[in-house]
Each structure stands twice: as structure tokens, then as C-alpha cells.
Amino acid sequence: MQTSNTSPVTAESPCIGHCTTVLGDDVCRSCMRTFDEITRWIEMSDDERIAVNQRVADLLKQG
């Protein structure tokens, strides 16, 4: 999968170490993943991770 700016959407974690779910947010303000996505990340397949990253990329494009 690719975003419109031709950057590949990968299965790499988008975490930048500033998680806000520990503060009670349902969605992390840094990586835009849900609490469930964050806690399940290590169990997810690459395809699932790519789907999450694509959803986040699409959200960011919407601005």
C-alpha cells in the first residue's frame, strides 16, 4: 500500500515514545493509534499493521 505522496506504508511501528493513552486518551495524540491497536501491536500480522498505518496516514491527509 502507498500513500499519495508515494511513501510506502510499512508495518513499522509509528510510535515516537510520547504515548498519551497512559493519560487516559482513547487515541494516542502522537501516533494516532487506538489503545487496542497499541496493546495488540506485537500480536498483529504485518498486514494488520499496514492497515493501521494506512488508516493513520489517511487521517493525517484529511488534516
Distance bins in CASP14 RR format, pairs under 12 A and 6 or more apart:
PFRMAT RR
TARGET T0000
AUTHOR 0000-0000-0000
RMODE 2
METHOD distances of the structure
MODEL  1
1 7 0 0 0 0 0 1 0 0 0 0 0
1 8 1 0 0 1 0 0 0 0 0 0 0
1 9 1 0 1 0 0 0 0 0 0 0 0
1 10 0 0 0 0 1 0 0 0 0 0 0
1 11 0 0 0 0 0 1 0 0 0 0 0
1 46 0 0 0 0 0 1 0 0 0 0 0
1 47 0 0 0 0 1 0 0 0 0 0 0
1 49 0 0 0 0 0 1 0 0 0 0 0
1 50 1 0 1 0 0 0 0 0 0 0 0
1 51 0 0 0 0 1 0 0 0 0 0 0
1 52 0 0 0 0 0 1 0 0 0 0 0
1 53 0 0 0 0 1 0 0 0 0 0 0
1 54 1 0 1 0 0 0 0 0 0 0 0
1 55 0 0 0 0 0 1 0 0 0 0 0
1 56 0 0 0 0 0 1 0 0 0 0 0
1 57 0 0 0 0 1 0 0 0 0 0 0
1 58 0 0 0 0 0 1 0 0 0 0 0
2 8 1 0 1 0 0 0 0 0 0 0 0
2 9 1 0 0 1 0 0 0 0 0 0 0
2 10 0 0 0 0 0 1 0 0 0 0 0
2 50 0 0 0 0 0 1 0 0 0 0 0
2 53 0 0 0 0 0 1 0 0 0 0 0
2 54 0 0 0 0 1 0 0 0 0 0 0
2 57 0 0 0 0 1 0 0 0 0 0 0
2 58 0 0 0 0 0 1 0 0 0 0 0
3 9 1 0 0 1 0 0 0 0 0 0 0
3 10 0 0 0 0 0 1 0 0 0 0 0
3 50 0 0 0 0 0 1 0 0 0 0 0
3 53 0 0 0 0 1 0 0 0 0 0 0
3 54 1 0 0 1 0 0 0 0 0 0 0
3 55 0 0 0 0 0 1 0 0 0 0 0
3 56 0 0 0 0 0 1 0 0 0 0 0
3 57 1 0 1 0 0 0 0 0 0 0 0
3 58 1 0 0 1 0 0 0 0 0 0 0
3 59 0 0 0 0 0 1 0 0 0 0 0
3 60 0 0 0 0 1 0 0 0 0 0 0
3 61 1 0 0 1 0 0 0 0 0 0 0
4 54 0 0 0 0 0 1 0 0 0 0 0
4 57 0 0 0 0 1 0 0 0 0 0 0
4 58 0 0 0 0 1 0 0 0 0 0 0
4 60 0 0 0 0 0 1 0 0 0 0 0
4 61 1 0 0 1 0 0 0 0 0 0 0
4 62 0 0 0 0 0 1 0 0 0 0 0
5 57 0 0 0 0 1 0 0 0 0 0 0
5 60 0 0 0 0 0 1 0 0 0 0 0
5 61 0 0 0 0 1 0 0 0 0 0 0
6 57 0 0 0 0 0 1 0 0 0 0 0
7 53 0 0 0 0 0 1 0 0 0 0 0
7 54 0 0 0 0 0 1 0 0 0 0 0
7 57 0 0 0 0 1 0 0 0 0 0 0
7 60 0 0 0 0 0 1 0 0 0 0 0
7 61 0 0 0 0 0 1 0 0 0 0 0
8 50 0 0 0 0 1 0 0 0 0 0 0
8 53 0 0 0 0 1 0 0 0 0 0 0
8 54 0 0 0 0 0 1 0 0 0 0 0
8 57 0 0 0 0 0 1 0 0 0 0 0
9 46 0 0 0 0 0 1 0 0 0 0 0
9 47 0 0 0 0 0 1 0 0 0 0 0
9 49 0 0 0 0 1 0 0 0 0 0 0
9 50 1 0 1 0 0 0 0 0 0 0 0
9 51 0 0 0 0 1 0 0 0 0 0 0
9 52 0 0 0 0 1 0 0 0 0 0 0
9 53 1 0 1 0 0 0 0 0 0 0 0
9 54 1 0 1 0 0 0 0 0 0 0 0
9 55 0 0 0 0 1 0 0 0 0 0 0
9 56 0 0 0 0 1 0 0 0 0 0 0
9 57 1 0 1 0 0 0 0 0 0 0 0
9 58 0 0 0 0 1 0 0 0 0 0 0
9 60 0 0 0 0 0 1 0 0 0 0 0
9 61 0 0 0 0 0 1 0 0 0 0 0
10 46 0 0 0 0 1 0 0 0 0 0 0
10 47 0 0 0 0 0 1 0 0 0 0 0
10 49 0 0 0 0 1 0 0 0 0 0 0
10 50 1 0 0 1 0 0 0 0 0 0 0
10 51 0 0 0 0 0 1 0 0 0 0 0
10 52 0 0 0 0 0 1 0 0 0 0 0
10 53 1 0 0 1 0 0 0 0 0 0 0
10 54 0 0 0 0 0 1 0 0 0 0 0
10 56 0 0 0 0 0 1 0 0 0 0 0
10 57 0 0 0 0 0 1 0 0 0 0 0
11 41 0 0 0 0 1 0 0 0 0 0 0
11 42 0 0 0 0 0 1 0 0 0 0 0
11 44 0 0 0 0 1 0 0 0 0 0 0
11 45 0 0 0 0 1 0 0 0 0 0 0
11 46 1 0 1 0 0 0 0 0 0 0 0
11 47 1 0 0 1 0 0 0 0 0 0 0
11 48 0 0 0 0 1 0 0 0 0 0 0
11 49 1 1 0 0 0 0 0 0 0 0 0
11 50 1 0 1 0 0 0 0 0 0 0 0
11 51 0 0 0 0 1 0 0 0 0 0 0
11 52 0 0 0 0 1 0 0 0 0 0 0
11 53 1 0 0 1 0 0 0 0 0 0 0
11 54 0 0 0 0 0 1 0 0 0 0 0
12 31 0 0 0 0 0 1 0 0 0 0 0
12 41 0 0 0 0 0 1 0 0 0 0 0
12 46 0 0 0 0 1 0 0 0 0 0 0
12 49 1 0 0 1 0 0 0 0 0 0 0
12 50 0 0 0 0 1 0 0 0 0 0 0
12 52 0 0 0 0 0 1 0 0 0 0 0
12 53 1 0 0 1 0 0 0 0 0 0 0
12 56 0 0 0 0 0 1 0 0 0 0 0
13 19 0 0 0 0 0 1 0 0 0 0 0
13 28 0 0 0 0 0 1 0 0 0 0 0
13 30 0 0 0 0 0 1 0 0 0 0 0
13 31 1 0 0 1 0 0 0 0 0 0 0
13 33 0 0 0 0 1 0 0 0 0 0 0
13 37 0 0 0 0 0 1 0 0 0 0 0
13 38 0 0 0 0 1 0 0 0 0 0 0
13 40 0 0 0 0 0 1 0 0 0 0 0
13 41 1 0 0 1 0 0 0 0 0 0 0
13 42 0 0 0 0 1 0 0 0 0 0 0
13 44 0 0 0 0 0 1 0 0 0 0 0
13 46 0 0 0 0 0 1 0 0 0 0 0
13 49 1 0 0 1 0 0 0 0 0 0 0
13 50 0 0 0 0 0 1 0 0 0 0 0
13 52 0 0 0 0 1 0 0 0 0 0 0
13 53 0 0 0 0 1 0 0 0 0 0 0
13 56 0 0 0 0 0 1 0 0 0 0 0
14 28 0 0 0 0 1 0 0 0 0 0 0
14 30 0 0 0 0 1 0 0 0 0 0 0
14 31 1 0 1 0 0 0 0 0 0 0 0
14 32 1 0 0 1 0 0 0 0 0 0 0
14 33 1 0 0 1 0 0 0 0 0 0 0
14 37 0 0 0 0 1 0 0 0 0 0 0
14 38 0 0 0 0 1 0 0 0 0 0 0
14 41 0 0 0 0 1 0 0 0 0 0 0
14 49 0 0 0 0 1 0 0 0 0 0 0
14 50 0 0 0 0 0 1 0 0 0 0 0
14 52 0 0 0 0 1 0 0 0 0 0 0
14 53 1 0 0 1 0 0 0 0 0 0 0
14 54 0 0 0 0 0 1 0 0 0 0 0
14 55 0 0 0 0 0 1 0 0 0 0 0
14 56 1 0 0 1 0 0 0 0 0 0 0
14 57 0 0 0 0 1 0 0 0 0 0 0
14 59 0 0 0 0 0 1 0 0 0 0 0
14 60 0 0 0 0 0 1 0 0 0 0 0
15 21 0 0 0 0 0 1 0 0 0 0 0
15 28 0 0 0 0 1 0 0 0 0 0 0
15 30 1 0 0 1 0 0 0 0 0 0 0
15 31 1 0 1 0 0 0 0 0 0 0 0
15 32 0 0 0 0 0 1 0 0 0 0 0
15 33 1 0 0 1 0 0 0 0 0 0 0
15 37 0 0 0 0 0 1 0 0 0 0 0
15 38 1 0 0 1 0 0 0 0 0 0 0
15 41 0 0 0 0 1 0 0 0 0 0 0
15 42 0 0 0 0 0 1 0 0 0 0 0
15 49 0 0 0 0 0 1 0 0 0 0 0
15 52 0 0 0 0 0 1 0 0 0 0 0
15 53 0 0 0 0 0 1 0 0 0 0 0
15 56 0 0 0 0 0 1 0 0 0 0 0
16 28 0 0 0 0 1 0 0 0 0 0 0
16 29 0 0 0 0 0 1 0 0 0 0 0
16 30 1 0 1 0 0 0 0 0 0 0 0
16 31 1 0 0 1 0 0 0 0 0 0 0
16 32 0 0 0 0 0 1 0 0 0 0 0
16 33 0 0 0 0 0 1 0 0 0 0 0
17 28 0 0 0 0 1 0 0 0 0 0 0
17 29 0 0 0 0 0 1 0 0 0 0 0
17 30 1 0 0 1 0 0 0 0 0 0 0
17 31 0 0 0 0 1 0 0 0 0 0 0
17 33 0 0 0 0 0 1 0 0 0 0 0
17 38 0 0 0 0 0 1 0 0 0 0 0
18 25 0 0 0 0 0 1 0 0 0 0 0
18 28 0 0 0 0 1 0 0 0 0 0 0
18 29 1 0 0 1 0 0 0 0 0 0 0
18 30 1 0 1 0 0 0 0 0 0 0 0
18 31 0 0 0 0 1 0 0 0 0 0 0
18 32 0 0 0 0 0 1 0 0 0 0 0
19 25 0 0 0 0 1 0 0 0 0 0 0
19 27 0 0 0 0 0 1 0 0 0 0 0
19 28 1 0 1 0 0 0 0 0 0 0 0
19 29 0 0 0 0 1 0 0 0 0 0 0
19 30 1 0 0 1 0 0 0 0 0 0 0
19 31 1 0 0 1 0 0 0 0 0 0 0
19 32 0 0 0 0 0 1 0 0 0 0 0
19 33 0 0 0 0 1 0 0 0 0 0 0
19 34 0 0 0 0 0 1 0 0 0 0 0
19 35 0 0 0 0 1 0 0 0 0 0 0
19 37 0 0 0 0 0 1 0 0 0 0 0
19 38 1 0 0 1 0 0 0 0 0 0 0
19 39 0 0 0 0 0 1 0 0 0 0 0
19 41 0 0 0 0 0 1 0 0 0 0 0
20 26 0 0 0 0 1 0 0 0 0 0 0
20 27 0 0 0 0 1 0 0 0 0 0 0
20 28 1 0 1 0 0 0 0 0 0 0 0
20 29 1 0 1 0 0 0 0 0 0 0 0
20 30 1 0 0 1 0 0 0 0 0 0 0
20 31 0 0 0 0 1 0 0 0 0 0 0
20 32 0 0 0 0 0 1 0 0 0 0 0
20 33 0 0 0 0 0 1 0 0 0 0 0
20 34 0 0 0 0 0 1 0 0 0 0 0
20 35 0 0 0 0 0 1 0 0 0 0 0
20 38 0 0 0 0 0 1 0 0 0 0 0
21 27 1 0 0 1 0 0 0 0 0 0 0
21 28 1 0 1 0 0 0 0 0 0 0 0
21 29 0 0 0 0 1 0 0 0 0 0 0
21 30 0 0 0 0 1 0 0 0 0 0 0
21 31 0 0 0 0 1 0 0 0 0 0 0
21 32 0 0 0 0 0 1 0 0 0 0 0
21 33 0 0 0 0 1 0 0 0 0 0 0
21 34 0 0 0 0 1 0 0 0 0 0 0
21 35 1 0 1 0 0 0 0 0 0 0 0
21 36 0 0 0 0 1 0 0 0 0 0 0
21 37 0 0 0 0 1 0 0 0 0 0 0
21 38 1 0 0 1 0 0 0 0 0 0 0
21 39 0 0 0 0 1 0 0 0 0 0 0
21 41 0 0 0 0 0 1 0 0 0 0 0
22 28 0 0 0 0 1 0 0 0 0 0 0
22 29 0 0 0 0 0 1 0 0 0 0 0
22 30 0 0 0 0 0 1 0 0 0 0 0
22 35 0 0 0 0 1 0 0 0 0 0 0
22 38 0 0 0 0 1 0 0 0 0 0 0
22 39 0 0 0 0 0 1 0 0 0 0 0
23 29 0 0 0 0 1 0 0 0 0 0 0
23 30 0 0 0 0 0 1 0 0 0 0 0
23 35 0 0 0 0 0 1 0 0 0 0 0
24 34 0 0 0 0 0 1 0 0 0 0 0
24 35 0 0 0 0 1 0 0 0 0 0 0
25 31 0 0 0 0 0 1 0 0 0 0 0
25 32 0 0 0 0 0 1 0 0 0 0 0
25 33 0 0 0 0 0 1 0 0 0 0 0
25 34 0 0 0 0 1 0 0 0 0 0 0
25 35 1 0 0 1 0 0 0 0 0 0 0
25 38 0 0 0 0 0 1 0 0 0 0 0
26 32 0 0 0 0 0 1 0 0 0 0 0
26 33 0 0 0 0 0 1 0 0 0 0 0
26 34 1 0 0 1 0 0 0 0 0 0 0
26 35 1 0 0 1 0 0 0 0 0 0 0
26 36 0 0 0 0 1 0 0 0 0 0 0
26 37 0 0 0 0 0 1 0 0 0 0 0
26 38 0 0 0 0 0 1 0 0 0 0 0
27 33 1 0 0 1 0 0 0 0 0 0 0
27 34 1 0 1 0 0 0 0 0 0 0 0
27 35 1 0 0 1 0 0 0 0 0 0 0
27 36 0 0 0 0 0 1 0 0 0 0 0
27 37 0 0 0 0 1 0 0 0 0 0 0
27 38 0 0 0 0 1 0 0 0 0 0 0
27 52 0 0 0 0 0 1 0 0 0 0 0
27 55 0 0 0 0 0 1 0 0 0 0 0
27 56 0 0 0 0 1 0 0 0 0 0 0
27 59 0 0 0 0 1 0 0 0 0 0 0
28 34 1 0 0 1 0 0 0 0 0 0 0
28 35 1 0 0 1 0 0 0 0 0 0 0
28 36 0 0 0 0 0 1 0 0 0 0 0
28 37 0 0 0 0 1 0 0 0 0 0 0
28 38 1 0 0 1 0 0 0 0 0 0 0
28 39 0 0 0 0 0 1 0 0 0 0 0
28 41 0 0 0 0 0 1 0 0 0 0 0
28 52 0 0 0 0 0 1 0 0 0 0 0
28 56 0 0 0 0 1 0 0 0 0 0 0
30 38 0 0 0 0 0 1 0 0 0 0 0
30 56 0 0 0 0 0 1 0 0 0 0 0
31 37 0 0 0 0 1 0 0 0 0 0 0
31 38 1 0 0 1 0 0 0 0 0 0 0
31 41 0 0 0 0 1 0 0 0 0 0 0
31 49 0 0 0 0 0 1 0 0 0 0 0
31 52 0 0 0 0 1 0 0 0 0 0 0
31 53 0 0 0 0 1 0 0 0 0 0 0
31 55 0 0 0 0 0 1 0 0 0 0 0
31 56 1 0 0 1 0 0 0 0 0 0 0
31 57 0 0 0 0 0 1 0 0 0 0 0
31 59 0 0 0 0 0 1 0 0 0 0 0
31 60 0 0 0 0 0 1 0 0 0 0 0
32 38 0 0 0 0 0 1 0 0 0 0 0
32 52 0 0 0 0 1 0 0 0 0 0 0
32 53 0 0 0 0 1 0 0 0 0 0 0
32 54 0 0 0 0 0 1 0 0 0 0 0
32 55 0 0 0 0 1 0 0 0 0 0 0
32 56 1 0 1 0 0 0 0 0 0 0 0
32 57 0 0 0 0 1 0 0 0 0 0 0
32 58 0 0 0 0 0 1 0 0 0 0 0
32 59 1 0 1 0 0 0 0 0 0 0 0
32 60 1 0 0 1 0 0 0 0 0 0 0
32 61 0 0 0 0 0 1 0 0 0 0 0
32 62 0 0 0 0 0 1 0 0 0 0 0
32 63 0 0 0 0 0 1 0 0 0 0 0
33 39 0 0 0 0 1 0 0 0 0 0 0
33 40 0 0 0 0 1 0 0 0 0 0 0
33 41 1 0 0 1 0 0 0 0 0 0 0
33 44 0 0 0 0 0 1 0 0 0 0 0
33 48 0 0 0 0 0 1 0 0 0 0 0
33 49 0 0 0 0 1 0 0 0 0 0 0
33 51 0 0 0 0 0 1 0 0 0 0 0
33 52 1 0 0 1 0 0 0 0 0 0 0
33 53 0 0 0 0 1 0 0 0 0 0 0
33 55 0 0 0 0 1 0 0 0 0 0 0
33 56 1 0 0 1 0 0 0 0 0 0 0
33 57 0 0 0 0 0 1 0 0 0 0 0
33 59 0 0 0 0 0 1 0 0 0 0 0
34 40 0 0 0 0 1 0 0 0 0 0 0
34 41 0 0 0 0 0 1 0 0 0 0 0
34 52 0 0 0 0 1 0 0 0 0 0 0
34 55 0 0 0 0 1 0 0 0 0 0 0
34 56 0 0 0 0 0 1 0 0 0 0 0
34 59 0 0 0 0 0 1 0 0 0 0 0
35 41 0 0 0 0 0 1 0 0 0 0 0
36 43 0 0 0 0 0 1 0 0 0 0 0
36 44 0 0 0 0 0 1 0 0 0 0 0
36 48 0 0 0 0 0 1 0 0 0 0 0
36 52 0 0 0 0 0 1 0 0 0 0 0
37 43 0 0 0 0 0 1 0 0 0 0 0
37 44 1 0 0 1 0 0 0 0 0 0 0
37 48 0 0 0 0 1 0 0 0 0 0 0
37 49 0 0 0 0 1 0 0 0 0 0 0
37 51 0 0 0 0 1 0 0 0 0 0 0
37 52 1 0 1 0 0 0 0 0 0 0 0
37 53 0 0 0 0 1 0 0 0 0 0 0
37 55 0 0 0 0 1 0 0 0 0 0 0
37 56 0 0 0 0 1 0 0 0 0 0 0
38 44 0 0 0 0 0 1 0 0 0 0 0
38 49 0 0 0 0 0 1 0 0 0 0 0
38 52 0 0 0 0 1 0 0 0 0 0 0
38 56 0 0 0 0 0 1 0 0 0 0 0
40 48 0 0 0 0 1 0 0 0 0 0 0
40 49 0 0 0 0 1 0 0 0 0 0 0
40 52 0 0 0 0 1 0 0 0 0 0 0
41 48 0 0 0 0 1 0 0 0 0 0 0
41 49 1 0 0 1 0 0 0 0 0 0 0
41 52 0 0 0 0 1 0 0 0 0 0 0
41 53 0 0 0 0 0 1 0 0 0 0 0
42 48 0 0 0 0 0 1 0 0 0 0 0
42 49 0 0 0 0 1 0 0 0 0 0 0
43 49 0 0 0 0 0 1 0 0 0 0 0
44 50 0 0 0 0 1 0 0 0 0 0 0
44 51 0 0 0 0 1 0 0 0 0 0 0
44 52 1 0 0 1 0 0 0 0 0 0 0
44 53 0 0 0 0 0 1 0 0 0 0 0
45 51 0 0 0 0 1 0 0 0 0 0 0
45 52 0 0 0 0 0 1 0 0 0 0 0
46 52 0 0 0 0 0 1 0 0 0 0 0
46 53 0 0 0 0 0 1 0 0 0 0 0
47 53 0 0 0 0 0 1 0 0 0 0 0
47 54 0 0 0 0 0 1 0 0 0 0 0
48 54 0 0 0 0 0 1 0 0 0 0 0
48 55 0 0 0 0 0 1 0 0 0 0 0
49 55 0 0 0 0 0 1 0 0 0 0 0
49 56 0 0 0 0 0 1 0 0 0 0 0
50 56 0 0 0 0 0 1 0 0 0 0 0
50 57 0 0 0 0 0 1 0 0 0 0 0
51 57 0 0 0 0 0 1 0 0 0 0 0
51 58 0 0 0 0 0 1 0 0 0 0 0
52 58 0 0 0 0 0 1 0 0 0 0 0
52 59 0 0 0 0 0 1 0 0 0 0 0
53 59 0 0 0 0 0 1 0 0 0 0 0
53 60 0 0 0 0 0 1 0 0 0 0 0
54 60 0 0 0 0 0 1 0 0 0 0 0
54 61 0 0 0 0 0 1 0 0 0 0 0
55 61 0 0 0 0 0 1 0 0 0 0 0
55 62 0 0 0 0 0 1 0 0 0 0 0
56 62 0 0 0 0 0 1 0 0 0 0 0
56 63 0 0 0 0 0 1 0 0 0 0 0
57 63 0 0 0 0 0 1 0 0 0 0 0
END
